[in-house]
Amino acid sequence: MSPEFIIGAVIVGIAVLFFFAKLLLKRQPKETYFECARCSAVSRHTERTIEAWRNNKAKFFCQSCHAKWLQSRPLQERKRFTSSVGSRSGCLGVVVLFALVPLACFLLVQAYD
C-alpha cells in the first residue's frame, strides 16, 4: 500500500468518526428534573425540554402546562409547534453517508492504483 492511500484512508476514517460522534453524542442537561416555570411542579426532562435546553432556553414547562399553552395558540401556530419535532429525524443524512463512504473509498483506491 502506498503512503497516499493510507493517508487518504485515515482522513476519511476521521471524517466518518467526527460525523458519527456529532450524530450520536448530543448534549444533555446535567439535571434530570426541572421546575415548571408556570406551576412549579418538578418534572423529568423530555425530548421537548432537552431540545429547548439545547436551544439555550431558560424556562421549561411541564407537559400539562405545555398542552395548555398549545391550546391557547391559534391553529396554524399549533400545527407548527407539534409537527416540527418529528421532522428532524436525519435518516436521509445517514443513508447518504453510508452511500458516499464506500464510493469515496473506491475512488481513492482507483486513483492510486
N, C-alpha and C positions, 0 to 999 in steps of 0.2 A: 504494500500500500504506500502511496505517495504521501508526503507531508501535507500537500494541499488538500487531499481528500480527508485526512484526519482532522485538519483544522476546520474544514467545512462541516464535517460531521459534528464536531464539538460545538460549533456556533449554532447549528440547527438544534442540537440537543439542549443547549442553554436556553434558546428561544422557546422551545416547547415546554421546558420546566418552568420558565417565567410565566407563560400563559396559564399553565395548569395551577400554579401557585396562586395567581391572581384570581382565577376562576373558583378555586375550591376554598381558599382561605379568606373569607370575608370577615371584616371587623365585627366584633360583638361587644356590647356594653359589659362592663365588669360586673354590674349588679344584675341579678336575675329578676328582681322585682322593682317596681316603681310605684310612686304615689300618684294617683289620678289627679290632674290639675283642676278638675271640676268637683268631684265628690269626695276626694281624699281617700278613696279606697286603695288598698295595697293590692296590686295586680302583677301577675307574671308577664314578662315581655313576650309579645307575639311577633310574627314576621312583620306586621304592620308597624309596630312600635320600634322594632330593631331597624327597619328601613328609615323611619323618621329620625332615629338616633344617628344613623349614618349620614343623613342629610343635615346634621347639626341642629336639629330641633331641640328645644329645651323643655317644652311642655309635652307630657304624654297623657293620653286619655284611655280609661278602661274601655272594654268592649261595649258595655251598655251605654256609656256616655258618648262614645263614638257613634253608635247607632242612632241615638237621639239627635246628635249633631247632623248626621247624614239626612235624617228625616226632615230637618228644618231647612235643608238646602233645596233649591229648585231641581226639577227632574233632570235637566241637561247636566248640571254640575254633579248631581248624584251619580249619574252614569259614568262620568269621567273618573270620579274617585273610586268607584267599585271595580272598574274594569282595568285600571292602569297597573295594578299589582301583578296580575297573571300574564300580562303581555310581554314581560321581560324575562322569559324563560331562558333564552340563549341557546336553544337547541341547534339552530341553523349555524351558529358560530362554531359549535363543536363538530358538526358534520363537515363543514368546510375545512376545519383544521385537520380532521382525520383524512380528508381527501388530498390536501395540499402537502402534508408532511411526506408521505411516500412519494409523491410526484417530485418534490424538491430533492429528496434523496436519490431518486432515479436519475434526475437531470444532473446532479453532482457526479454520480458515477459515470454517466455518459460523457460528461465534459472532460473528465480526467483520464479516460481510457485511451 
